[in-house]
């Protein structure tokens, strides 16, 4: 059958089908293009990544130490894109810029910057717009002359209507090339030399801007790492992320990845822990003490222990003691900075108003305002503070003795810690000595754990759990045996 123009109906139908398929293909390709060039709304950080971002609201300098291929560069690039565009997601609690920003993002060499920082921000060469910065917001790219394919700077459309700019730098350029500019923020991907970091930080002085670093600490306790781990400063924050935090790896894959690393690099590459060598206080494999879930028995007594603090964090832990096996199970941990006893007690009462609390010698100090002992403040807030400070049965309270007892329990499997106590594990991994002395930084939960072990003899049974156990017990019946 033909129509009036002599074209068969079948041919017309085939032509219509082809046109429809072609249109559908164009729509699918456009959908994929939009998907590939708009990553930012889909960024969903893991818990450590979110904590790293949140720290930006309070701390000017941040360090995100993580193992290899866990998402640290992705986090750095996502935050850079948010500041450049002003497109912050609803869950965002970090630093905000309400105007266009001037910034730098840097890597070790020009090639490394091109293949990591640049790729993360704008995509690979030939696929510009497929990075964390939405493709529709990229206004201009200026090529660099030094390295093939490297971009010198990118201009980005900000939601306020202006333009942000990000310059791409490398450490190999030397400190002199890092002078002159005034910046709102600066991202270091991979660890910079100390002089480069200091010069970069100086670029943000006039604006009161922020800096952040994302790297795996393969150089151990370098000057830059020591700056964050051993030098107390209210402007600095450290976040760590291990392979256990990375949900995109299965347990089997994690084990395979860890086994492939040389033994001396495993902690750095899988857990973001700088090599501490003989300086590490607890040189114990985490698998020896970590447990996924702890179900305390009703007949296990429990104890809480706290370490007082204000500018350095207040910390508290709770543990159960299986006296038959002499195993201590840590189930709870709490750490907070610049909070009052009222707030601390409010958080800790939820662990049980029956729970006895061990506390250190500084709890005997008197408050200058009320003249009341610090431990008494917590007692008045409803916590069952033990009548005496933490000490061994012979009345001593030596730090080294406590650490040796803790280490012995770890090495013999008599201390188990829940994997979900992220703050506790972070301190455990970085707890170390320098020149033979314990570094008194980021040790608050470790100190609380030591007090708990020292006063373990005061652990108490949970009355409610015992009552439930009693109600479940049937009267003795000889026919049951």
C-alpha positions in Angstrom: 0.0 0.0 0.0 1.2 3.4 -0.9 0.1 6.9 0.1 -0.6 9.8 -2.3 3.1 10.6 -2.7 4.0 7.0 -3.6 5.7 6.2 -0.3 4.7 2.9 1.3 3.1 2.9 4.7 5.7 0.4 5.9 8.5 2.8 4.9 6.8 5.7 6.7 6.4 3.6 9.8 10.0 2.5 9.7 11.1 6.1 9.3 9.0 7.2 12.2 10.4 4.4 14.4 13.9 5.4 13.4 13.3 9.1 14.2 11.8 8.1 17.6 14.8 5.9 18.4 17.1 8.7 17.4 15.2 11.2 19.6 15.3 8.7 22.5 19.0 8.2 22.1 19.6 12.0 22.2 17.5 12.2 25.4 19.5 9.4 27.0 22.8 10.9 26.0 21.7 14.3 27.4 20.5 12.7 30.6 23.9 11.0 30.9 25.7 14.3 30.2 23.8 16.1 32.8 24.4 13.2 35.3 28.2 13.2 34.5 28.5 17.0 34.8 26.6 17.5 38.1 28.3 15.4 40.7 28.1 17.8 43.6 24.4 17.2 44.6 25.1 13.5 44.8 28.0 13.8 47.3 27.2 11.8 50.4 30.1 11.8 52.9 31.0 8.9 55.2 31.0 9.8 58.9 34.7 10.8 59.1 34.4 12.9 55.9 31.4 14.7 57.4 33.2 15.4 60.6 36.1 16.8 58.6 33.8 19.2 56.8 32.0 20.2 60.0 35.3 21.1 61.7 35.7 23.9 59.1 33.0 25.9 60.9 35.3 26.2 63.9 38.9 25.6 62.9 41.0 27.6 60.5 43.5 24.8 59.8 42.4 21.3 59.2 44.2 18.0 58.4 42.3 15.0 57.0 44.6 12.0 57.4 43.2 8.9 55.6 44.4 5.7 54.0 44.8 5.3 50.3 41.8 5.3 48.0 39.3 6.0 50.8 37.9 9.3 49.5 40.0 12.0 51.1 40.7 13.8 47.8 37.0 13.5 46.9 36.2 15.2 50.2 38.7 17.9 49.5 37.4 18.5 46.0 33.8 18.5 47.1 34.4 21.1 49.7 36.4 23.2 47.2 33.5 23.1 44.7 31.0 24.1 47.4 33.0 27.2 48.4 33.6 28.1 44.8 29.9 27.8 43.7 28.2 28.6 47.0 26.1 25.5 46.5 26.0 24.0 50.0 23.8 20.9 50.5 21.1 20.8 53.2 23.2 18.6 55.5 26.2 21.0 55.4 27.4 22.3 58.8 30.9 23.4 57.8 32.3 26.8 56.9 30.3 28.9 54.4 31.2 31.7 52.0 28.3 33.9 51.0 30.3 35.5 48.2 32.7 34.5 45.4 36.0 33.3 46.6 39.7 33.5 45.5 41.5 30.2 46.2 44.3 27.8 45.4 44.3 24.0 45.2 47.7 22.3 45.1 49.5 19.0 44.6 53.1 17.8 44.8 54.1 18.3 41.2 52.5 19.8 38.1 51.7 16.3 36.8 50.3 15.2 40.1 48.2 18.3 40.4 46.8 17.7 36.9 46.1 14.0 37.6 44.5 14.4 41.0 43.4 17.9 42.0 42.5 19.1 38.5 40.8 15.8 37.6 38.8 15.9 40.8 37.7 19.5 40.3 36.9 19.8 36.6 37.4 16.2 35.2 39.9 14.6 32.9 41.3 16.3 29.8 38.7 15.8 27.1 35.9 15.4 29.7 35.9 18.9 31.3 32.9 19.4 33.6 32.8 15.9 35.0 34.5 16.8 38.3 33.1 18.0 41.5 32.5 21.5 40.1 29.3 21.4 38.1 30.0 21.7 34.4 27.4 24.4 33.9 29.2 26.6 36.4 32.6 26.5 34.8 33.0 29.8 33.0 36.6 29.8 31.9 39.8 27.6 31.9 43.2 29.1 31.6 45.9 26.7 30.5 49.3 26.5 32.2 52.5 26.6 30.1 54.6 24.4 32.3 52.9 21.0 32.1 50.9 19.6 29.1 47.2 19.4 30.0 47.6 21.3 33.2 45.2 24.2 33.9 46.6 27.3 35.5 43.3 28.6 36.8 39.5 28.1 36.5 36.7 30.7 36.9 33.5 29.4 38.4 30.0 30.9 38.5 28.9 31.6 42.1 25.2 31.6 43.2 25.5 35.2 44.3 26.0 36.2 40.7 29.8 36.8 40.7 32.7 34.6 39.7 35.1 32.6 41.9 38.6 31.6 40.9 40.8 28.7 41.7 44.4 28.7 40.8 46.2 25.3 40.6 49.7 25.2 42.2 52.4 22.6 42.9 54.9 22.3 45.7 57.8 21.8 43.2 57.4 25.5 42.2 59.1 26.5 45.5 58.1 28.9 48.2 58.8 32.0 46.1 56.0 31.1 43.7 53.6 31.0 46.6 54.0 34.6 47.6 51.9 37.6 46.9 48.3 36.5 46.5 45.5 37.0 49.0 43.2 33.9 49.4 39.9 33.0 51.0 40.8 29.3 51.1 43.6 26.9 50.2 43.5 23.1 49.6 46.6 21.0 49.9 46.2 17.5 48.4 49.1 15.3 49.6 51.5 16.5 52.3 53.3 19.8 51.6 56.8 20.7 52.9 56.7 22.8 56.0 57.8 26.0 54.3 55.2 25.6 51.5 52.4 25.0 54.1 53.4 28.1 56.1 53.6 30.3 53.1 50.2 29.1 51.9 48.7 29.7 55.3 50.1 33.2 55.2 48.1 33.9 52.0 44.9 33.6 54.0 45.9 35.9 56.9 44.3 39.0 55.6 40.9 37.4 54.9 40.9 35.2 58.0 40.5 32.4 55.5 40.7 28.6 55.9 43.1 25.9 54.8 42.8 22.1 54.7 45.1 19.2 53.8 44.1 15.7 52.6 46.8 13.1 52.6 48.0 9.7 53.7 50.8 10.2 56.2 53.5 8.1 54.5 56.3 10.4 55.8 55.5 9.6 59.4 55.8 12.2 62.1 56.9 15.0 59.8 57.0 18.7 60.7 53.6 19.2 59.2 52.0 16.2 61.0 53.7 17.2 64.3 52.2 20.7 63.9 48.8 19.2 64.2 49.3 16.3 66.5 51.7 17.7 69.1 51.3 21.5 69.1 48.2 22.5 71.0 46.3 25.3 69.0 42.7 26.3 69.1 42.8 26.9 65.3 43.7 23.3 64.3 41.7 20.1 63.9 42.7 16.6 62.8 40.3 14.0 61.3 41.3 10.5 60.5 39.6 7.9 58.3 40.5 4.2 58.0 39.6 1.6 55.5 36.9 0.3 58.0 35.1 3.6 57.5 34.9 3.2 53.7 31.5 1.6 52.9 32.4 1.1 49.2 34.7 -1.8 50.2 33.4 -5.2 51.4 35.1 -6.9 54.4 36.8 -9.4 52.0 38.1 -6.6 49.8 39.4 -4.6 52.7 41.3 -7.7 53.9 42.7 -8.2 50.4 43.8 -4.5 50.1 45.5 -4.5 53.6 47.3 -7.8 52.9 48.8 -6.4 49.6 50.6 -3.5 51.5 54.1 -4.0 52.9 53.8 -4.6 56.6 55.6 -1.3 57.6 53.1 0.7 55.4 49.8 -0.9 56.4 48.8 1.5 59.2 49.5 4.5 57.0 48.0 3.2 53.8 44.9 1.5 55.3 44.2 3.6 58.4 45.8 7.0 57.9 48.1 6.6 60.9 51.5 8.2 60.6 54.4 5.8 61.2 55.2 6.2 64.9 57.7 3.3 65.2 59.0 2.8 68.7 57.3 6.0 69.8 53.8 4.4 69.7 52.5 3.6 73.2 50.2 0.8 72.2 51.9 -1.1 69.4 49.0 -3.6 69.1 47.1 -4.8 66.1 43.5 -3.4 66.2 42.1 -6.8 65.3 43.3 -8.1 68.7 41.1 -5.7 70.7 38.3 -4.6 68.3 34.9 -6.2 68.5 31.8 -5.4 66.4 29.2 -5.8 69.1 29.2 -6.2 72.8 26.3 -7.7 74.7 27.0 -7.3 78.4 25.8 -10.1 80.7 23.6 -9.1 83.6 26.2 -10.4 86.1 29.1 -8.3 84.7 29.8 -5.3 86.9 30.4 -1.9 85.2 32.3 1.3 85.8 32.6 4.7 84.2 35.7 6.9 84.2 36.3 10.5 83.3 39.1 12.9 82.5 38.3 16.5 83.2 38.9 19.2 80.6 37.8 22.5 79.2 40.1 23.8 76.5 41.3 20.3 76.0 38.4 17.9 75.8 36.5 16.4 78.7 36.4 12.6 78.1 34.5 9.7 79.6 34.4 5.9 79.0 32.3 3.1 80.3 33.3 -0.6 80.6 32.0 -3.9 81.7 34.2 -6.5 83.5 33.7 -10.2 82.8 35.4 -11.2 86.1 35.4 -15.0 85.3 37.6 -14.4 82.2 39.1 -11.1 83.5 38.1 -9.3 80.2 37.2 -5.6 80.2 34.7 -4.5 77.4 34.6 -0.8 76.5 31.1 0.0 75.3 30.7 3.8 75.5 32.9 6.8 74.9 32.2 10.5 75.1 34.4 13.5 74.3 33.5 17.2 74.3 35.4 20.5 74.4 34.4 23.7 76.3 31.2 22.3 77.9 30.1 22.6 81.5 29.6 19.8 84.1 25.9 20.2 83.6 26.1 19.3 79.9 28.6 16.5 80.6 26.4 15.0 83.2 23.3 15.2 80.9 25.1 13.1 78.3 26.5 10.6 80.8 23.4 10.0 82.9 22.0 8.1 80.0 24.5 5.4 80.6 22.9 4.6 83.9 22.3 6.6 87.1 23.5 3.6 89.0 27.0 3.7 87.3 29.9 4.5 89.6 32.4 7.0 88.2 36.2 7.1 88.6 37.9 10.5 88.3 41.5 11.8 88.4 43.4 13.8 91.0 42.5 17.2 89.5 38.9 16.6 90.6 40.2 17.6 94.1 40.9 21.1 92.8 38.5 23.8 94.1 36.5 26.0 91.7 37.6 29.6 92.1 34.0 30.9 92.0 32.2 28.5 94.4 35.2 27.0 96.3 33.7 23.6 95.6 35.8 20.6 94.4 35.4 19.9 90.7 34.3 16.3 91.4 31.5 17.6 93.6 30.1 19.6 90.7 29.4 16.3 88.9 28.1 14.6 92.1 25.5 17.4 92.4 24.5 16.7 88.8 23.5 13.2 89.7 26.6 11.1 88.8 27.7 8.5 91.3 31.2 9.8 91.8 33.5 7.4 93.7 34.5 8.8 97.1 38.2 8.9 96.2 40.3 9.8 93.2 41.6 7.2 90.8 44.5 5.2 92.3 45.8 1.7 92.6 45.0 -0.4 95.7 48.4 0.6 97.2 47.5 4.3 96.9 49.8 5.1 93.9 48.6 6.5 90.6 51.6 6.3 88.3 50.9 7.0 84.6 53.5 4.5 83.3 52.2 1.7 85.6 48.7 2.3 84.2 49.9 2.3 80.7 51.8 -1.0 81.2 48.6 -2.6 82.7 46.6 -1.4 79.7 49.2 -2.7 77.2 49.3 -6.0 79.0 45.5 -6.4 78.7 45.6 -5.5 75.0 48.4 -8.0 74.2 46.7 -10.8 76.2 43.2 -10.2 74.8 41.8 -9.0 78.1 40.7 -5.6 76.8 38.1 -5.4 74.1 36.8 -2.2 72.5 33.7 -1.6 70.4 34.5 -0.6 66.8 31.9 2.1 66.8 33.8 4.2 69.4 35.5 6.3 66.6 36.9 9.0 68.9 38.5 6.4 71.1 40.1 4.6 68.1 41.4 7.9 66.8 43.3 8.6 70.0 44.5 5.0 70.3 46.1 5.2 66.9 48.0 8.4 67.5 49.0 8.0 71.2 52.8 8.2 71.2 56.0 9.3 72.9 58.5 11.8 72.0 62.0 11.6 73.5 60.7 8.9 75.7 57.9 11.0 77.2 54.2 10.6 76.7 52.9 13.3 74.4 50.0 14.9 76.3 47.9 15.8 73.3 44.8 14.1 72.1 45.0 11.6 75.0 41.8 12.4 76.9 40.0 9.1 76.2 43.2 7.2 76.8 43.5 8.8 80.2 39.9 8.0 81.1 40.5 4.4 80.1 43.6 4.2 82.3 41.5 5.5 85.3 38.9 2.9 84.6 41.4 0.1 84.7 43.0 1.5 87.9 39.6 1.6 89.7 38.1 -1.6 88.2 37.7 -3.1 91.7 34.9 -0.6 92.2 32.8 -1.8 89.2 29.1 -2.3 90.2 26.3 -4.6 88.9 23.3 -3.0 87.2 20.4 -3.4 89.6 17.8 -3.4 86.8 19.6 -6.1 84.8 19.9 -8.2 87.9 16.2 -7.9 88.6 15.3 -8.9 85.0 17.6 -11.9 85.4 15.9 -12.9 88.7 12.4 -12.6 87.1 13.5 -14.9 84.3 14.7 -17.6 86.6 12.3 -20.5 87.2 12.1 -22.3 90.6 14.2 -25.4 91.0 12.4 -28.5 89.6 14.2 -31.9 89.8 12.2 -33.1 86.8 14.0 -30.6 84.6 17.3 -32.4 85.0 
